[in-house]
Amino acid sequence: MTAIKHALQRDIFTPNDERLLSIVNVCKAGKKKKNCFLCATVTTERPVQVKVVKVKKSDKGDFYKRQMAWELRDLTEVDAKDATKENPEFDLHFEKVYRWVASSTAEKNSFISCIWKLNQRYLRKKVEFVNVSPQLLEESVPSGESQSVAGGDEDALDDYQELNAREEQDIEGMMEVCEYAISNAEAFAEKLSRELQVLDGANIQSIMASEKQVNILMQLLDQALSEVDNIEGKLLSYEEMLQSVKEQMDQISQSNRLIQISNTNNGKLLDEIQFLVNYMDLSKGHIKALQEGDLSSPKGIEACINASEALSQCMNVALKPGHDKLMAVKQQQHLFSELRDAFARRLTNHLNNVFVHQGHDQSSTLSQHTAELTLPKHSPLHRDLLRYAKLMEWLKNTQREKYEGLSRTYVDYMTRLYEREIKDFFEVAKIKMAGTSKDGKGKFGLHGSSGKLTGSTSSLNKLAVSSSNSRRSQSSSLLDMGNMSASDLDVADRTRFDKIFEQVLSELEPLCLAEQDFISKFFKLQQNPTLAQAENVDDADGTMHSRPTSEHRYSISDKDMVRMMMNKIFQSIETELNSLIALGDKIDSFNSLYMLVKMSHHVWTAENVDPASYLSTTLGNVLVTVKRNFDKCISGQIRQMEEVKISKKSKVGILPFVTGFEEFAKLAEAIFRNAERRGDLDKAYIKLIRAVFHNVEKVANESQKTPRDVVMMENFHHIFSTLSSLKISCLEAERKEAKQKYTEHLQSYVINSLGQPLEKLNHFFEGVEARVAQGVREEEVSYQLAFNKQELRKVIKEYPGKEVKKGLDNLYRKVDKHLCEEESLLQVVWHSMQDEFIRQYKHFEGLINRCYPGSGITMEFTIQDMLEYFSSIAQSH
């Protein structure tokens, strides 16, 4: 316990200028809790304050903390429970009764005794000590005696006195005289005892010798005692007077302390009042603006914005606990709620009227744009409404229901307005598209297209049908494109269609972007998803609290809300665009190329601006339809290739779908130059060219009038020339394949054709080669009966130069009949035949030299003769 007392004095009481006099280890009666200590303390400064302090060990460590303190003057009774038996329980009566159980009866008795002594010395207050043993109160002596009542704790401070300098010198001198004092303490003590006895005897003799002086001394002592008694009496009277002064000074000190506390409380109260006045006071100008402010003039709107912001600051001020119970605060909050609700109603009604009025004004100007392919601009409406953007933000944060109602009203009015404008706009576009080819002179037929016109008037339908009927016989396909190169009207009509479609998209794009930008700014929908705003509402008693404004805890994101509003306002755009695309595809299936490029460009532009915008999403959906029409167009062209039929009575020549592919490729390259979706065209190229290859071979196999090699040679030469001139990178492999096929079939046709003029000679040398192949030596072939020299001379004589020239002339005429004029391959083929003929001639001469050596047999004509034959025949034709 001593160590604990020392630790408490050092850690808790010394820093507070207090002295610990007594300590008892206790716990509360009837409850099982951790033990604590009751400490009796006095302050070291005057006036002295006596306290009973409760100290408890901290839960987070081994240190002690001060938990509660009571002034001893507030103690009215000490109840020890039993004065005869040992009982650790005792009660202390302060403002209420505290019941304690000490760890031992001894500690309890020591603590109660200390309390009694402190009361006697410092307070002299009537504290009742009930059931306390008299021995504990044994120091109850007359008040006149000047003695310490604080127990051994204070007297212990005087038990030890230090030696002064003279006493230290005497002891050191004595120990120097008696050097053995340290080595033999007993001898030193005996010596000191003897010397003390001698001194005592001398003193007694001296006293007895001076008896008279002793008597005088006794008289003086008696006088001194009487003076002491007199002084003590005066001191007692002074002490009684000072005690009353002490009590008065204690009361004055207590009063000063209470005055200081009162001043502190008054200062805090003033701060609270100033806080409420500064932050919950709305100026009369703001109140007037909220109640009567002009919402149609710029100055009035600015005043209402400032007033609404000030009102929000007043309503959203963070009140401290207890402020909401003040009547003035409740009244002010009620006033704010009424102002907020009234202004919200007034603002909502005004904006509703603005929406209706602006909607009518826009409708009245709609007729001005019907004749032109333009959409009305809504920038004046947006500019007028953006003045209310901050008020809309205030409404969103305070009156969510009214804010959502206003957004629904705006959407409803703008939906009807935009629906009329967009419908009329697209009707004008459809009329211009359907009228691009007049009097049936164009070639934008409807063959191969499916889909009906929707969203247009009956007159527009009749116009589109009549236009399509007048052009039905000239459908746009690869079969017809081979005959379209000379038609300037087709190019003009398609260019005109491209401009109309581009103008439609160019008008829609700024319209949607401007409306979306306005909605984001006006309705303040640019933040990330947040918690649903809470609005302040009043209970019946005027108390203000918060509650969510929507049914769900979380609101949808602002981006989702913008998308929903845009989808509602422009719900007709996607339908009208699909209808326009269907009309364009119905007019000319190749319009899908123009639409794919334009739509891809606008989608790419919209995604760069805002990938999640309504325009980007809508155009992306429409692009899917355009891409589907483009794929359907390519599939239709392939199907028409497969269904092509050739005449059995006329030569084939260049197939129509081959020249059609050339025109298609030129058209597509012009359209898709610098386009974003080049990959779609490359895929279409691959499909078309494979279909062309396949169907060329199919027609060549079915051809009866024209040899297969001629059909293959001419058409693949044309394909190779087309691909070489266009330089389409994705078709490089097909270009090489076309060249290979052209070369192969040219060689095949030349070889097959040249076998006819020298047929017998050809058969003779084939027999010679067969014998050699069977193992007959070349120089022995002439001994074969069927291949002797006579037979060779007989065959050679059948082909004199005149006959050879005649055969070649017939061959030229036949080749001329096989080949078409468009491709101009006659000279190429004739030159190849010349080369092949010379090659065969040299081959025959080689066989004669090897198989018939020394026979002197030669052909009836020379190579120079052959060159002259080929040249003269070519020049004559």
C-alpha positions, 0 to 999 in steps of 0.5 A: 500500500505504501508503494501505491500511495507513493505512486499516486502522490507522484503521478496524480496529486503532485502535478495538481499541488496536492498532498495525499494524507490517507488512502483506502482500497474500496469497491462499491457495495453490492456490485462486482466491479474493479477496485478503486482507491479513496484518497484524502488530500489537501492542497499545498496552497492557501486557502487550503482545500480538503477533498476526497478523491476517487482514483481508478486504475485505467483499463488500457494500462497500468497507470491510475487516473482521477475519476471523481472528487468531492469537497470535504465541506460537502460531507454531512455524515460518515457511517462506519456501520458497526462500532464494536465489530470489525466490518469493512463497510462504510457510507459517505453522505455527500449530495447522495449516499455512497456505499463502500466496502474496504479491503480491510477494517484497518484501512477503513478505520485509518481513513475515517480517523484521517477524515475526522482529523482533517475536519477538526483542523481545517473545517470545524464543521459539524460532521456526524460520525455514526457507528464509529469507535471512540478510540478513532476519535481519541484526539478530541482535546480542548480547542485551546491546545495547539497540537497537530491533528493530522496524525503521524503523517505530518509529524513524521516530517520532523523526526529527522534533523540534519547536523549543523556545521559545528556539530560535524566539527566536534564529532570529527575532532573527537574521532581524531583524538580517539583514533580507535573509535572506528576500529573499536566502537565499544571502547569508544562508547565506554570512554564517552560514557565515563566522560559523560558521568564525570560531566553529570557529576560536575554539573550536579555539584555546580548546581548544588553550589549555586542553590540561590541561583537555582531559586532565582531561576525557579522564580524566573521560570514561574514568571515565564510560565505565567507569561506563557499562559497569558500569551497562550490565552491571547493566542487562543483568542487570536486563533478564534478570531482568525478562524472566523476570518479564515471561514470568511476568506474561504467563503469569499474564495468560493464566491470568486470561483462561482463568479468566474464560473458564471462569467465563463458560462455567460461567455459561452452563452453569448457565443451560442447566441451569436452563432445562432444569430449569425447563421440562422438570420435571413435578411428582409431583402432575401425574404422579400425576394423569396416571397415577391421576387420577379422571376422574369427579369434578370435582376429578379432572378439574380436576387432570387438565386442569392436569396435561395442560397442564403436560405439553404445556408440557414437551413443547412447550418450544423446545429449543436446538441440542444439547439433544436429544443430552443423555441426561437430556433424552432420558430426560425426553422418553421419560417425557413420551411414555409419560405422554402415551400412557398418559393418552390411552388412559385418557381415551379409554377413559373417554370411550367408556364415558361415551358408551355409558352416557349413550346407554343412559340417554337410551334409557331415558327415550325412552318418556316422550316418545312420547305427547307431541309433544316431543323429549327434552332432551340438556342434562344429557349435554352439561353432563356432557361439557363438563367434558372439553372442555379434555381433548378439546382436549389430545387433539386437539393431541397424539393426533389419531388418538385424538381422531378415534376418539372423535369417530367413537364419539360420532357413532355412538352419538348417530346411533342415539339421535337416529334412534330419538328423531326417528323416534318423534317424527315418528310421533307428529306424523304420527298427530296430523296424520292424525287431525285430521279424523275420521269423514270430516267434514273437507275435507282431501282428497288430490285433486291430490297425489302422493307416498307416505308414507315413514318411518312405520309400517304402522298410520300408513299405514292411518290416513292412507289411511282418512282420505284415503278418507273425504275424497276426495270433498271435495278441497281446490281452488278449485272446492270453496273456493267452498262452504267458507266455512261450514265451521268444521271446515276452519278448525279442522283447518288451524289444528290442522295449522299448530300441529302443524307449527310444534311440529315445527319448534320442537322440532327447531330448539333440538335441532339448535342445542344439539347443534351448539353442544355439538359445537363446544365439546366437540370444539374446532371453532371455529377457522379452517382450520389446518395439521394438528397434528403430534404428537411420536413417539419413535424406537427410540433415544428421540429425539423428533421431529414428524410429521403426524398425518394423511395429508394436509398440511392438515386439513379446516376445523373448520366442515366437520368440524362439518357432517359430524358434524351430517349424520351424527348427524341424517341422518334429519331431512331424510328425516322432514321430507320424509315429514311434508311429503308427508303434510301435502300428501296430507291437504290440498294447501293445507297447503303454504301453512302449511308454506311460511310456517312453513318460510320463517320458521324458515330465516330465523331459522336463517340469522340465527343462523348461515348455515352451520349444519346447521339452516340448510342442512337447512331450506333443502333442505326448503324447496325441497321445500315450495316445489315442493309449493306450486307443484304446488298452484297448478298443480293449481288452474289445471289444475282451472279449465281442466277445469271444465264448466258445465251447459247447462240452468241459468244460470251465475252466479258461477263456482265457481273465482271464489269459490274464488279469493276464499276462497283469497286470504283464506286466503292473506292470513291465512297470509302476514301478515308472512311472509318469502316474500311474493314466492312468494305474489304470483307465485302470485296472478298465475298464478291471477288470469290463469288465472281471467280466461282461464277466465271468458272461456272459460266465457262463450264456451261458455255457452248458457243465460246471455248472454256479457256477463252471465257476464263482467259478474257474474264480473268484478264479483265479482273486482273486489269481492274485489280491492278488499276484500283490497287486494293490491298485486301485483294492482292492475293486475288489479283495474283490468282486472277493473273495466274488463271489468265496465263494458264488459260491463255497458254491452254487455249494457244496449245489447243488451237495450234494443234489443228493446222499441223495436225498430221505432223503433230500426230507423227512426232507424238508417235516418234516420242512414244517410241522413244519413251518405250525404249527405242533409241532415237537413231533407230526410230527411222527403222520403224515401219510407221516412222521411217524416212519415207513416211516422214517425207510424206507427212512433211510434203502435206504441209507446204508453206502455202498450206501452213499460211492458209491454216494459220489464216483459218486459225486467225479467223476462228480465234477472232470469232472466239474473242470479244472486242471489249478486251482486245486480246486478239493480238496478245493471243496471236503473238502467243500462238506465234511463239508457241508455233516457233517453239513446236517448229524448233522441237520438230527440227530437233527430233528430225536431227536426232532421230533421222541424222544425215537424212537431209530431211527439212520442213517445207518452210522456215522460221522466217517464213512463219514470222512473215505468215503471222505478220501478213495475216495480222496486217491483212485483218 
